[in-house]
Structures are given as structure tokens and as C-alpha cells.
């Protein structure tokens, strides 16, 4: 058993090194041109971003406490609900109908029950307001202690902002994977994480439909740790939180739309419960918690769709293939 695990770990490391190495080579090949163009854009818009952050800073009267608490709440709240608005309409009304062909589990939530929707909305609002607000106070004081800047005079350069967000992504993967997997422990699952898994076919709102303890340790703590460790600017943290919120909405939306990141991995997690605990899939590969997923048709569909042909047509279910042959 130990030999098998070591072999799997070695294979995972080889694949990870291959992916990282390939990406590094490509980056090195284009970095001069890429960085130059992005610097030009950042430089041209630098005054714009600094001006907007300065306006925001002045709007709150330079009160960094208010910016951190009220501003952060308004940002995360609006991004989450605006990001879900279209999905709610689609799930409830099944309109526009041509998008239904991209639904991953077409026999579930079609249409979405209003009672289920209201139940999800109530839990999400509770988590955002009752649970999230006190947590944001702790984040503010932790960031203040760490020396995370807020002033428009301390905005980071383009290269540093990209570097910081990259670190934030990796830190979130680390904290989310292990906290998520812990909540799947049999002695904890039925008391906490089972609430999130009431949805075997998730919708966008389910991203924050969770027990309050899970909401703290798996939803809002992992994205908050990166900026704390790096001592990053609040503006960069806001950009990162917006990206993280939109990413988790896509992962839970239940649709594999063209030109959007694939939600197949996390949708498979809701279907099977014991697969794909992470976000990036790196730790799942290292720990072997994606074996069943990689042997499924969902894994073949797990790519960014660059055409209008649904992945379910490109890679039909096995049962449909067999029926077709008969």
C-alpha cells in the first residue's frame, strides 16, 4: 500500500513539475513582450486606478476602519449577488432556453423550486451578514496588525499585484482543501458540512450555502489568509476577493458555459461527495482524492469550452453511447 501511495505521489509530482515547467518556459519566452504590454496598460490606467481608490478613500473621509468593514462588505455582497442574478433567473424560468443544453445535470433543479431558492437565500444572507460581519472586524484588526496598507499612496505595481494574487490563489488552495476535507470527516460531516451537500446538483447561490462554522473556516478564511501573510494592499485584496467569489459561483453554477472555467470538478464533488476537495486540483492529485473523477466522463469534459457545442454532446454519457450502439 505504501509503495502504491509513493508511486501515486511521484506521478503527481512529475505531472505538477511538467505543468509548472512548461508554463515557466512559455512565460520566459513571452515575458518581455507580455510584461511590456501589461506595464503600458497599467501605466496608462495607473492614474485612473489611483484616482478611483483616492476617491473611495476620500468618500469614507480617510477612515480606514470604515473602508475595510463597510467597503469590503459592499464589494463582496454586490459581486456575489450580481454574479448570481442571471443564474437565478435562468434556474427559475428556464429562460433563455438555449442555455439549458449546457446544464451539467439536466434532470436536477429544472426548474428550480422557489422554496429551495428561498431556503438558500436565507442561509446565504445569514452567513454574509450575521457571520461575515463580525469576521470582517477580526480581519481588519489582523490586517492592521500586519501593516496591510490602505492609502492610495501605497498602491502596488502591476508586477507585485500579479505576484500577490498568485500567492493568494495557492494559499487559498492549501487552506480550502484541508478545511474542506476535514469537514468531510464522518464525525464532523453530519453536523456541519452535510448542509452544503443537501444540493447534489448545485446552483450559484450554494457557493455560500453552508453551516456558519464551514462558512468561516472554508469560505471566508482561506481567501483572507493570503493578503494577511503577504501584507498586501486592501485594493489588491478586493480584486482577489472579487475573483474568488466569481470563481466559486462558476464552480457551483451547474452549467458548463462556453468560455468560462469548467465547473465539472466541483459539480462532480457534489454528486459523489468524496472527490475533488480542492479548487485547483493540485492537492487532490497529490492525495489521490480525484481518482474516481479522472476515470469518469466528467473528467473528459473538464476543460474550458471554446465552442458552442455542449461538452455533453462531445463526450456523451456511457449509457447513451451503449444505447446508440444498440
Protein Blocks (a to p, Z undefined) as FASTA:
>chain_A
ZZmmmmmmmmmmmmmmmmmmmmmmmmmmmmmmmmmmmmmmmmmmmmmmmmmmmmmmmmnn
opaklmmmmmmmmmmmmmmmmmmmmmmmmmmnopafklmmmpfblmgopacdfklmmmmm
mmmmmmmmmmmmmmmmmmmmmmmmnopafbfklcccfklmmmmmmmmmmmmmmmmmmmmm
mmmpmklmmmmmmmmmmpmbccfklmmgccfklmmmmmmmmmmmmmmmnopafklmmmmm
mmmmmmmmmmmnopacehiacfklmmmmmmnopgojbfnommmmmnopammmmmpmklmm
mccdfbfbdfklmmccfklmmmmmZZ
